[in-house]
C-alpha cells in the first residue's frame, strides 16, 4: 500500500492529508490544518508565505511518523512570487484582492481589445488574473519587475521549497492568462506584446510529471514530488463522482467555479460574453467554466457579524436564510462592489437599493438574497454552458465546502431544474491524491479515479422541489 502526502491550500485555510489506496478503497486522513488569510504589509494585502512554509514543515514532520511515498501540492490560482537568479524573493505573493490591480484590465483594453485578448488566451478577463498583476507591477514598480528572473505561481513556489526545482505547472499557469490554449505552452507573442520580461516564464510541466525529490533536510530517502493538477479547480475535477462522459460541476468554496470538462477549448464571442473561461485540466483537458463569487459572501457576513460580538456559525446563517421570505431582491454575485472585504450585509443592501429593488433590512433577508442570487447565477450559467457546448447535463455536481450547505444545494436544484449531487467536501485534495496515485501507477486514469470516489465518498442528492416557495425566480 502506497501513501501520498497532499498539501491543499485554500484562500481561507490550508491542510495536509495522508491518502492511501488499497483493495479498491481510498482512505484520507487529515494530519494538519491551519488558518490562511492575507495580511496587510505596509498597505499591501499579501499572503503570509513565511507562515505557510512553516506549516508545510510542521506537516512533513508529522507525516514522517507514518511514512509516505510521494507528495503533491494544490492551491488557488492567479497569485505568484518573483525570485532573483539566486532563488531569493524579489516579490513575495500579493493577494489578488489587493487594490493595486483595480482597473488594470480596462487600461489594457485600450491597447488590446478584450475580444482579441480572449481569442489569444481563452481566459475570462478579470483584473485579478496574473497578467494584470504583472502589468500593475510594470506600471508602478518597474525596477522590481526588472530584477526578477523567475515567476513561480503559488503551488510552484511550495514545490520549489520542497525540492529546490523551479517549474511552472500547466493547470495553474493557465490562470495567468498567458498560456496559449491550443499549444498548452507560454504565449510568447502575447508576453512580448505586453512588454513583460520573457525570461521569468519557466519550463511548463504537466500534471503527473515528477518535479523532483524532497530535499535531504526533509527525508533521508528519495521521495518524489509530483506536479498535481495544482490549480484547485483542476484537481477537484478529477474527483467528480460521475460515471458520465459529460458532466456539469460546481467547485464551491470561496469562489464557485461552474463548468464542465472538454477535450478542446471553446473560444467564441458567445463564450466570452457569457464569462466562460478555458483553464487547464489533467491529461491536457480543458476545464470550461465561469468564475462566480461563492461562499465568500457567507464568510464575509459571518466575519462581520462575529466582529460585532455575535457568534454565528454557517449553520446559523443557513437557518436564518431559510426563515426569510423568498425573492424580495436579487444581486449579481460578480458585481465588483463585492470583491473586497468589508461590511457585506451593507454592500448587499446598497446594491439592492442602487438597482431599484426592495432593500433587505434584516440578517435573514440579506442571507436569503445571497443564497437565492447564487442559485440564480448557477442556473443562468448552466443555461449558457449547455447552449455553447451543445450538450445537456442532467445533473449538477457540487463539491467543496459549499456542498455541505443543504439549503444552497436545494435552491440550486430548484433554480436549475436538475438533480444536484453534493459531495465530496474535500474534492480538491482527493482529486490531487488521485492524480498522484495515477502517477505512481496505482490507478489507471481519471475515469477510474472518479469511480473510486463514487463508491466511497459521502454523497447526497437534491431533486427540484417547487412546493415550498423556494423555486425559480
N, C-alpha and C positions, 0 to 999 in steps of 0.2 A: 504494500500500500504506500503510495506516494502522497506527500503533503505539500501544499503550496501556501506561501505567506502572501497575503493580499493586503496592499495598502489602498484604502478607498478614502479620498479626501473630498468632502463636500464644502459648500460655501458657509456652512454653519458648524460642521463637526468633521473630525477625522477618526478613522478606525483601522485597526489591523485585525485580520481574521486568518486563522489557520483552517484550511479546507482540505478535505480528503475525498477520494472516490474509490470505493471497493464494493464488489458484489452488487453492482448496479445501484448503489446508494451513495448519495452525495451528502457529506456532513460538513457543516461550517460552524466554527466556534470563534466568537469574538474574544480576543485576548487583551485588547487595549482600545480605549476610546478617549477622546479629548475634545474640548470645545475649540472651534476655529472661527475666528471673527476678525475682520480687518481692524487695524489700529491707526490712529492718527499720528503721523510722524511729521512734525513741522508743517502742519496744514495739508498734508497729502495722505490720502487713505491708502494704506499699504497692508499687505499680508504679512503676518508675523512669521517670516520664513525661519528665523533662528529658533523660534519655539517649535515649529514643525519639525525641523531637523532633530531637535532634542527628543521629541515624541517618537520619531522614527527609530532613534537609537534605543529608547526605552522598550519599544515594541520588539525589536530584534533581540534584545536581552531576554525578554520573556519567551520569545519563540524558540530560542536556542535550548531552552529546557525541554521542549517537546521534539525538536528536530524538524527540518523541512528540506524539501528538495528543489525548490525554485521560488522566485519572488516576482511579483508583477504589481504595477502601480497604475492607478487611475485618478484623475482629478476633474474639475470643471474645465471649461475651455477659455480661450482668448488671452489669459494673463501669462506673463513671461518675466524672465530676468535677462539682463545683459551682462556678459562676462568679458574680461580682457584676455590677452593672449596667455596669461598665466593661470587662468581659471578663477580669478578673483572677481567679485561683484563690481560692475560699473553702475548697475542699477538693480536694486532688489525689486521683487514683484510688487507692482502697484495694483490696487483693486480696481476692477472695471467700473465700479460705482463712483470713482473719484471724478470730480467736476472738471479736471483738466481736459477731458476728452469731449466735453459737451460741444456740439456744433461742428465738430471736425468733418463729419460726413457731408454736411451742407457745403462747407468750404471746398471739399474735393469735388463735389458735383459740378462746381463752377468750371473746373478744368477737365474732368472726365465725367460725362453724364452717367447717372445712376444706371440706366439701361445698359450702357456699354460695360460698366463695372460688373454688373450681374452676368453678362454674357462671358466675360473673361474669367470669373471666379465661380459662378453658380451659387454664390453665397448671399443671403439676405443682408442688405446693407444696414448695419446698426453701428452707432457711434462707439459701442464698447468693443467692437472687433479689433483684433491686434493691429490690423492695418492702420486704423485711425489712432490707436495709441502711439504707434511709431511716428505717424505724421505729426501728432501733438509734440512729441519729443523733438522732431525735426524743426518744428516752428519755435518751440520755447527753450529747448536745451540742446542745440545742435552740436556743441562741443562734447557733451556727454555721449551722444549717439556716435560721434566720430571716434571715440575711444573704444567702442565695443568691437569685439572680434567674434562673439558667439551670441546667438539668441537661443535660449532654452525655454520652452514652454514649461508650465508647472510640473507635469509628470517627468519631462526630460530632465528638469533640474534635480528632482529627487533621485532619478536614476543615476545621474552624474554623481550625486552624493554617495550613492551606494557602490558604484562601480569605478568611478573615475573616467568613464567613457562618455563623450558628448555625442548625442544623436537626436534627431527630430523624428518623433513617431508620427506616422501618417494621419491617423484619425484626429489627433489633437492639432496637427499642423493645418488641417482644413479649416479650423475655426479662425485662422489668421486672415482669411480672405485672399491669401497669396499663393494658393495651390491651384494648378491647372486641373480642373475636374476631369479632363479627358486623359491626360498623361499621368495623373496622380503624382506629379513632381512639382517643384517650385516653379511658379510662373515668372521666369526670369525677365521676360519682356515687360510685364506689369511692374515688377520690382524696379527695373531700370527706369521705366516711365515715371514712377512715383519719386524717383531720386533717392531711394533707400539704398544703404550700403549692401551690395550683393554678398559680400564675404561673410556676413553674420548668419546666413541661412545654410545650415549644415546638411549632412547626409540624412536622407529620409529612410527610415526603417519601417517595415510593415508589421502589423500585429502578428505575434508568434515568432518573430525573429529574436535571436539572442542578442542582447546589448553587450553583456559582459558578465563577469563573475563578481560576487560580493568581494569587497576589499578585504584584505587579510585582517584588518582590525575588527571585522565583524565575524569572520569564520576562518577556521584553520584549514578547512577543506573547500574545494571549489563548489560554489552554489550558483547556478545560472540565474541571471535576472533577464526575464523576457519582456519584450515590448508587448504590453497588453493592447487591446483596443483602449488606449489610455484616456481618450475623451469619454467621460462617464456615460454619455448617451449611447455611444457605440458599444461600450461594454454591456450596458443594460439590454441592448437589443439582442445580444447573444442569449439572454435568459428569458426571452418572451416565451411563456408556456403555451405555444401554439403548435398545432400539427398542420396548419395551413401554409401553403407556399406564399400566400399573400395575406398580410395581416396589418391592421392599424394599431398603433400603440401610443400611449401617453406615458412618458417617463416623468413622473410627477413629484417634484421636490420644490426647491426654491424657484426654479423655472419648471414649466410644464412643456416638454418637447413632444409635440403631437406629429406623428408621421408614419412612415412605412419604410420598408427596405426594398431597394431597387438594384438591378444589375448595372444600369447606366444612368447618368444624371439626366434630369429634365430641365432644360434651360430655355424657357419660353417667356413671352411677355405675360401670359396668364399666370405662370408660376411666380414670376417676380411680383406682379400686382397682388397676388394672394399672400405674399410674405413667406413663401416656401423656399427653403434653402437646401443645398446639396452638400451634406457633410460626409466624411469618410466613415466606412464601416469595416468590419472584419472581412477578410477574403476579397478585398477590393470592391466591396459593395458600397452602395450609396444609401445613407440614411436621409431620406427626403422628408423634411419636416418643417414645422413652424415653431419658432421660439415664442412662448407665451409666458408672461409673468404668472407664476404659480402660487405655491404656498407662502411665498414672500409676503403676500397680503396678510395672511394669518400670523406669520412670525412677527411682522411689524405691529399688528394690532395687539398681540399678546405682550410684546415688549413695552408698548405704550401703556397698556392697562396696568401691567405689573409695576412699571416705574411710578405710577400714581398711587401705589400702596395696595392695589388689589392683587389677588393671587388667582390668575386664570390659567387653566390647563387648556390644551387643544380640545379635549372632550367637553369642557365647559363652553367653549366658544361654539362648538358644533350644536350643543343643546340650545344655546341662545338663538342661533340661526334658525333652528327648526321651529322655535316658538313664534317667530315673527310672521307677519302677513306677507304672502308671496307677491312678487312682481310689482313693487312700488317704484322701482327705478332700475337702470342698468348702466354699468360703466364699461369702458373699453379697457381691458386689463393691461394693454400695452401702451396706454397713454403715457407720455414722458413724465407727467407730473407724479407718477407712482414709482419712478425708478430709484429715487433717493430715499434714504432713511428719514423718518420723521413721524409726525402725528398722522398716522394712516387713516384713522376714523375721520378726521377733519378733511383730509385730502379727498376721501370718497364723497363726503357730504358736499364739499366745494365743487367737485366735478358734476355731481347731480344738479346742483343749483345753477352752475355755469351753462349746463346743457338744457335748462328749462324743464327739469324733471322734479318730481317730489324729492324733497331733501330728507334723508334718513335722520332721525333725531334720537334714536336710542342705540345702545350697543347691539341689541338683537337685530334691529333694522339694518345697521351698517353691515353686519356679518352676513345677513341674508342677501343683501345686494351683491356682496363679494362672491358668495357661493353661486348664486344664480348667474352672475355675469361670467364666471369661469366656465360653467356648464354651457352657456350660450355660445361662448367663444369656441369651445370644443366642438359643438355641433356645426358651427359655421366652417371650422377648419376641416372637419370630416367631409362636408359637402364639397369644398374646394378640392380636397385630396382625391375624392372619387371622380370628380369631373375631369381633373387634369391627368390622372393616371389611367382613367378608363376602366377602373376596377371597382367592384362593390365589396365592402368589408362588413360581413355580417356581425362581427363582434369588435369591441374596442378593448384592448388590454391595457389596464392601468397598473403600473408598478412603481416602486419607490415609496417614500414616506407618505405621499398623498393617497396611496392605496388603502391606508388604514382608516381614512376618513369615510365612513359609510354614507354620510349624507352627501358628500361630493360625488361619490360613486353612483348613488341612486339618482341624483339630479342629472348626472351625465348620461345615464341610461335613458332617463325621461326625455332629455333635450335631443339626444341623437336618435332615439327610437331603436337603439341597438342594445344587445346584451353586453354588459360591462363585466369583464373578468378581472378581478382585483388581486394583485399579488404577483410575485413575491415582493416584500418590502425592501429587502436588500438585493434587488436585482442587479445593481451595478457591480457590487462585489462578487456576486455569484457568476455573472457573465464574465468578469475578469478572470475568475478562478477557472471557469470552463475553458476559456481561451488558453490559459496556462496548461491545463490538462491535455488540450489538443496538441500544444507544442511539445509536450512530454510523450505523446503517443498513447496516452491513457484513454482518450476519447477520440472518435474518428473525425467528427466535424460539428458545425453549428447545429445541424438538424438533430444529431444525437444528443447534443447538449440540451436543446430545448425539450426533447423527450424526457430526459432525466429530470429537468426542472418540473415538467408537467406531472411526473409521477410523484415527486416528493415535496413540492412546495405547498404551503398553506394558501389556498386559492378560494375566493368566494365570488359567486356570480350574482349580478343585479340585473333584473329584467325591467323593461319600461313599465311604469305604473303611474297612470294619469288620474287615478281615482281620488287622490288626496289634495288636489290643487297644486301639486308640485311638478306639473308637466312643463310643456313648452311655453315660452313667452311669445 
